[in-house]
Amino acid sequence: MGMAATQARLLSITARMSDNEHSGQAVSYAKIRLADQTEQANKDYLEALKATKLTVLTGFDGADEIYTDISYALMTGYNTVANNAQYVVTDKKGQVLVTQKQAAAFIAGNGDFNVFLSRLGYTQANITVKNNGAGSDEEKALAYQAIHEAWDQYLTSVDLHVEDEEHGLDFGYTSFSITPFDGYPTYTLTDLATGEQTTKALNYEGTNKEQRDFYDYATALTEAFYGMSDSTSVLKSAAVPENVGYINYLKNLFQKMASCGFYVEDDEKHTLKDNAWFEEQLRLGNLQLEYFSAVERGFVATSIDSDKCIQEVTDEREIALVEQDYRNKLAKLEAKDNKYDLELKKLDTEHNALQTEYQVMKEIVNKNVESSFKVFNG
């Protein structure tokens, strides 16, 4: 091999050795980063083993308590918590978080509890007959009496009297009508002596919650009995005992919405169905809990830490998922580590071969140089 060719080969080997060394350094750095990732995965795994979740007491199996993962539907449902307390969820301002359906019913009612109830499929009327429908004379007479007493109770509470010296309200109704979801009840009254008919509107003129309750109840009874429409007949009424509790539940919710305001979450995000989001917001304090107290006659604050029906437990399901994810991560990291080891071994073999060839080429160059010096010095 000529001197020029030998020198060219030596330069080529030197370049390849340099590339080899750079590649080795890159793989070594990658292995260091891999070690860091493995260490972080170990830390994340150990931290995840502490995972907990919030659960709610929902019943009993004999003497054993049954707990269910916390959710918005569970906390705000009717008799879904084992202590039978009614809960509401509020934001930091005290506004009640409600469903789209509840919000729409409240807005439609514009402050009218009866409309709110009807939009949700209920009526607080406990009358099972209509004036112009089926039913015995005795049943209609009892309904008639109940309506009279309900209005008498309201009128007395606001110190009003209409057409009746004794009770404050004549028994001479012949029809009842109300503009749907707008305005006040209007009644056609008949003078029992002359037969003369007059139309009167009984506007709400009270100033407190009790008077409003009297008025709403009397209106509900009247609409159910004298209503020209059969719409009230399809509503679930307080005449059925199992409906009474739920109607009271809706009444408490309505009054809370009226006094504190309300808001809804974006249905497109389905946040109320996202249990993880709901729990996180409770933990962060963005959402808060209140329960209805019969003693206080209203909602009082509670918390996930102080409420006896809520407990924090180890989240076995989450831990199982974390363990599986951890094993998958380690398997991938180990596979990469093995790949890097093979690359380093290959680079090391190549480096040794280049090093050997480099020494050979270097000796050849040195001999060629010595021979050249002898020729010129000869």
Buried (B, 14 or more C-beta within 10 A) or exposed (E): EEBEEBBEBBEEBBEBBEEBEEBBEEBEEBBEEBEEBBEEBEEBBEEBEEBEBBBBBBEEEEEEBEBBBBBBEBBBBEEBBBEEBBBBBBBEEBBBBBBEEBBBBBEBBEEBBBBBBBBBEBBBBBBBBBBEEEBEEEEBEBBBEBBBBBBBBBBBBBEBEBBBEEBBBBBBBEBBBBEEBEEEBBBBBBEEEEEEEEEBEBEBEBEEEEBBBBBBBBBBBBBBBBBEEEEBEEBBBBBEEEBBBBBBBBBBBBBBBBEBEBEBBEEEEEBBEBBEBBBEBBBEEEBBBBBBEEEEEEBEEBEBEEBEBBBEEEBEEBBEEBEEBBEEBBEEBEEBBEEBEEBBEBBEEBBEEBEEBBEBBBEBBEEBEEEEEEEEEE
